Amino acid sequence: MSKPRVFVTREIPEAGLELLRQNCDVEVWTDLLPPSYEVIKAKVAECEGLLSLLTDRVDAELMDAAPKLKVIANYAVGYDNIDVDAATARGIKVGNTPGVLTEATADFAFCLMCAAARRIVEGVLYARNGHWHTWEPRGHLGQELWGATIGILGMGRIGYAMAYRAHRGFNMRVLYHDVRENEHAEQNLGAQRVDLDTLLSESDYLSIHTDLNPSTEGLFGREEFAKMKDRAVLINSARGPIVQTEALYEALRDRVIWAAALDVTDPEPLPSDHPLYTLPNCIITPHIASATYTSRNRMAVMAAENILAGLRGDTLPTQVNPEVK
Ligand code: DGY
C-alpha cells in the first residue's frame, strides 16, 4: 500500500523528519529560503499532509488546490499564517506546537529586556569598535530592572513565564492586560489585571505575548506610545504586526519611549536598510526566541505527531480546530 504524501516546507530538526519518514512519503523543501506560495500550492496538490512554517501563507485557495489534504501542522505555536476557518470549512485539521517553546521564548524575551535596559548591544559594539578608553562615570547609563513594573500584554503561557521570571527573579510588580482573567498569575505572582491605558502608562517594561488577530494588529501606534513612560522599554517576541513599525521608529527616534527590543518585526525580515537599524536604542533579532536545540526538536516531533494523527483520522495532540473530527 502506498504511503500518504506529506510536504514539509523547510528542513526542520531530524527528530521530526525521521518520524514522518517512517510512516509517510515525505518531500522536504531544502532551500534556506521558503518556497513561494505558488510552489507550495503545486507541491501539496497530491498531498494528504502539509507541515508548514510561520512564513508560509496557507489560505483557502491553497487548500482548494489540495483536494486530498487532511492535516496541516504548523511548526510554531502561532498560526496566524493559516486560514483556520477555511481549513475547518474543508474538514482539514490544523495543529500547532504549544507548550514546548514556552520557557525558551520567555527566556529570550527576558534576555531582550535586560539587553535593552542595560544597553548591552551598544556596550559590546563600543568595546569591539575600539572606543573603550577609560571607565566613564556618566557613560552607558541604563534602567534598573529590580523592583520595576512589568506590563504583560497577553497573560497566556509565555506571558506567564515572562512574568514569573520578572517577579520571582527580579522582584518586579506585574500588571497584565488580557481578555481573560489569569487567576493563577494573580495568586502566584500578585499580578494585577488592568485596562490597556493603565498598562501603557504604568509599565516600565512592556512585553508583548499576545497572538496576532484583528484586535491586536497595529495595536501599538503613535497614541499608545504617547501614553507610555518616556523611560519605558517595549519588548516584542510575539508577532511583528502588533506594533506599527513607522510609529515605533518615530517614538524611539524622538525618545517618546526609551528603548525597544524586537524579535519580530513588520515586515519580516526587516530590510537591511530599514532606519530602525540605525537607532542605538533599538535591538532587533531575527525571530529566534524559540531557537534552542531542545525547543526546536520538541516542536519538530510535535508537528510530526500532529501530521501522523491527522493521517490516521485521529484528533491531533494539539489541534486548534477541534471541531473537525
Ligand atoms: C511561534 O512558535 O509562533 C514562534 O514565533 C516561533 O517559534
Residues whose N, C-alpha, C, O or C-beta is under 5 A from the ligand:
A	BS01	DGY	Y75 A76 V77 G78 A238 S290
